[in-house]
């Protein structure tokens, strides 16, 4: 996501400077495993001050009119308020740690400091662009931030260009597509169980899995596991495009999902989505318009029933496919994101 947002910013504005902190970022990534013991390196204030030194030095050299910080709240905590800042986020600290299961072991000191530090950033921020209504609503409930300084601006699809649109029809074998690296959190077990039921009803149905290699899927008839695909590799990217192009339904019943870039990618190909009404997903997928969203408690059988019902309703399916692409064209692409960012920049600078 940072690369595609940066590309859109440079496309719109001629004088753009990238502030990068690769060495410190590498250390943080290597120490990320400490999260399982209740520690968060990103929320350590020593780290925040190190980031502040590196970033402040570069800012003083650039002297920007405005700073666009993408997913960088933890880096900007102690940066002096000398230049107007717009933050781009899929969820603030308290939102994310209270939602994702993997953060359940965080120590109270980490939770307290993380929350305080994000409030410190908000106090000196011109605007925050949240990727979803869920992220925005929770921020307004958990932090002291004015509604006027927040906007909901969804991200775009992480694709090199707009794929040609092909009107999909509910004909031929049902082809389900799962794209996700975290099999458990993305609801992989539900996908596999639902697919087994669907194979009994639709014997020629297929399931294609991208992003992981779950042991549970090994040897299952009709299941094709492609593993992790690197978009920078032409062969991998071609395979990814092929899988999207051939898919009938994008099936990803996530347990936790702050946004879900892959839902934007599915929309780009006009693929109806079947997922969960959780986190930021309802901002990306319009229920009963571009896909079907089930409650978090829905069983594999309920998902199988929903998919079969949709597949056996050709007119509804075709309408949903067209609506998915329209949603991509109007709001789930980086050009639309860039236009909203530009509007926010003008408003922040006008009130500076």
N, C-alpha and C positions, 0 to 999 in steps of 0.2 A: 503493500500500500504506500509507504513513503516514497518509493521510486515513481509511481504513477502520479501521485499528487505533485511531486517536484517537477515532473515532466509537464504537467498542466500549467503550473505556475510559470515555468520558463517559457512556455508557449504564449502565455498572455502578456508577460512583462519582459521588457528587454534587459533590464539591469537587475539580475537576480544573483545573490551570493549564497552559496551553500556553506553552512557552519556544521562541520562534522567533528565527531570525537571518537574515532575508530578504536584507538588503543584502550581508552577507558571503557568503551562499550564492550570490547572483547573480554575484559576482565569481569565485567558485570555478568555477561552471558555465561562465562565459565563458573561463576559462583552462584548461578541461579538454582543449582541443585540444593542449596541450603534452605530453600523454601519448604522442603519436606520436613525440616526440623523446626519450623516456626519462625525462621529468620528471613528477612527480605533485604537483600543488598541494596536494591534500588531505593529503599526508603531510609537508608542510613544517612544521617545528616553530614557526616564527613564526606561521603560520596557527593552529596548535593553541593557542598562547598568546592570540591574539586572541579565539578562540572562548571560551577559559577566562574571560577578562575579562567578556565579554558574558553568558555563562551563569551564572557565579558571582554576578554582581551581581543577576541575577533570582532566583536561588536564595535569596540572603540576604533578599530581600524576601518571598518566598513561605514559606520555611522548611518544606519539604514533609516528610511522613512517609517518602516513598519517591519515587525518580525512575525513570521508565520511559523508557529511551533507545532509540528505534527507528531502526536504521541510522545511529547517530551515534557510533560508536567514535572517529572522527577528531576529533569535537568535544569529547569528554570526556577526552582524554589528560591535560591539565594542570589539570582541575577538581579541587579539593581534596576529599578523602574525608570530607566532613562529613555526608552523607546516604546512606542505603543506595540502591544502584543496581541495576536489572535491565536488562540489555542484550538487545535483540531483534535478531537478525542472521541473514542467509542465508549467511554465511561470513566468517571473519576474514581479515586482510590476506594472510598467507602462503598461505592456502588459495586465495584468489581470484587473486592474481597468478601463482601457480603453475599455474593452470588455464586462465584466459582468455588466448587468443592475443594480444589487443590490449595486454596488459601485458608482453609478451615483451621490450620494449626498455627497461624500467626500469633505471636505473643502479644499481650496487651500493650506493651510498650511500642511495638511496631505499629499496631493499629492506631494508637493514640497519635504518634508522631506523623504517620502517613496522612491521617485525616487533617491534622493541624497544618502540615506542610502544603497540602492541596488548597486549604482555605487561604493560606498565605499567598499562594500563586493567584487564586481567584481575586483577591483583594486588589491586585495590581494589574489585572488583565482587562484589556479593552473589550474583547468578545470571545466567547467560546462557541465553536461550531461542533455540535454533537451529531454523531452519525445516526442516532435513532431517537424516537420519542421516549423510549425506555430510559436511555442515558440522560436525556434532558430532564425528564420528570423526576428521576431519582436524585439528580444533582440539586434541583430546586427544593426537594424535600429534605436533603441531608446537609446541604451547605447554605451559607449565607451568600447568595448571589441573586442579583436582580434578573427578572425575566427578560428585560430589555437587552441584557448583555449575553443572552443565549439564543441560539438558533439551531434548528434541526436541519442538517444538510447531509443526506446520505452519501456514502462513498460511491465510486464507480466500479465497473468490472475491471479486473486486472488482466486485460487482453490487449494485444498489440494494436488492434483495430476493430471496427465494427464488423462482426461476421455477417455475411449475406443472410437475409431472413428467408426461411423456407417455411411456408405454412404447414404446420404439422396436422396430420389426420390420425384418428384412432383406428388404424388399419395395420395389418401385418402383426408380427410378434411384439408383445409388450417388452420394452427395453428400459430397465431401471438403471439409473446412474447414481452412484454414491461417490462423493469427492470429499475426503477429510483425512487428516493425518492421525487424529485421536479417535480410534475406533470406539472406545467406550463412551467418551463424552459426546460424540456425534451420534450416538444411538445405534451403533453397528449391530449389536445383538438383536435389537428390535427389527432392523432391516432384514437380517438373515432369517429370523423367525417368520416375519411377514412374507418374505419371498418364498419360503418353503410352502406356505399355505397357498400362495398365488400359483405356484407351479402345479399344484393339484387341480386348480381350476382352469389354468391357462398353461398347458404342458410345454408350449414353445417359448414361454417367458424367459428373459435373460436378466442377469444382474451384473453390472460392471462396477468394480471397486477400484478407485484411484486414491493414492495418498498413503496407503498403509497395506500391510500384508497380514491380515488377521488369520491366526491359525484355525479358527473356527470355520473359516470359509474354504479351507483346503478340501478338495475332493467332492465338493458339492456340485451336483449336476446343474448346469445352466449358469454357474457363477464364474466370472472371469476376473482374476485379480491382476491388476497392472502395476501395483506398487507405487512408489513415489516417482513423479515425473518432474523433470527440471524444465521449466519454461524457456530457459536460455539455451537448452539443447534442441536443435531443430527437429530431430526425430521424436523426442519426447513431446514437444509442443504440437507436432503434427498428429501424434496419437491422441493427445488431449482434445484437440479440435475434432478429430474423428469421433471420439466417444461422445462429445457434446452433440455433434451433428446427428448422430444416430439414436440418441436417447429419446424415449417417449415421455418419461417422467423423471424428474430429479428428486430423489428420495433421501432426505437427511433429517431424521427426527432427533435433533440435538437435545441434549439434556441441559446444557448451558451454552448460550451463544450471544455474545455482545452485539454482533452485527451479522457477519457471514458474507464475505466477499463472493463466495461461490454462488450464492443466490443471485447476485448481480450477473454473474457469468451465465447462469442458466437462463435468466431473462433475456440476455443478449441473443441467445439462440432460440428464443421463443418456447422454452420448455416449461410446462406447468410444474410447480413444485409441490411436494407433499412434505410437510415438516411439522414443527411444534410451535405453539403459541407461547414462546418464551423469549425473554431478553429483547434484543433488537430485531428479531425476525419479523414481527408484524409490520415494521416500518418498510422492510424490503419486499415482503410477500403480502399482497393484499388477499385476505381470505375470501375464497369463493369467487375471486376475480382473476388472479394470476396463479392461484394455487389453493391448496387446502391445508389449514393449520389445525392440528389436533391438540387437545389439552395434554399437559405433561403426564397425566395419569393414563393416557390412552394405551391400550394393549396392542400387541403385534397384530392380533386378529382385527382390531378396529382399523388399523392402518391398512391391512390387506383388503378389508371391505371397502374402505374409502377409495383406494386405488382401483379396485375392480369396478366399482360403480362409475367412477370417472371414465375409465377406459371403455366402458360399455355405453357411454353417452357421447357419440361422435360430435354432435353439434356443440355441446357444452365444452368438450375438450378442445375443439377447434377455436372456439371463442376465447377460451382461457389462454391458448397459445398466442393468439394475436394480442391479447391484453398484456401478456408478459413482455412481448417485444416492445409494445407501446410504452410500458412502464420503464423499460430500459432506455428507450429513445428520449424520454422526457425528464427522467430524474435519476436513473441508475448508471450514468456514465460520467466520466471525469470532466467533460465539457460543462455539463450542468452543475457539477460541484464547483468548478472554477468560476462560473458566472455568479454563484451565490457567494463564493469567497470574495470576489471582486466587489460585490455590493456591500459586504461586511467591512471590507477595507475602507471603502469610501465613507461609510458611516462612522467608523472609528476615527479616521483622520479628521472628519468634519467636526467631531466633538472633542478633539484633542485639545 
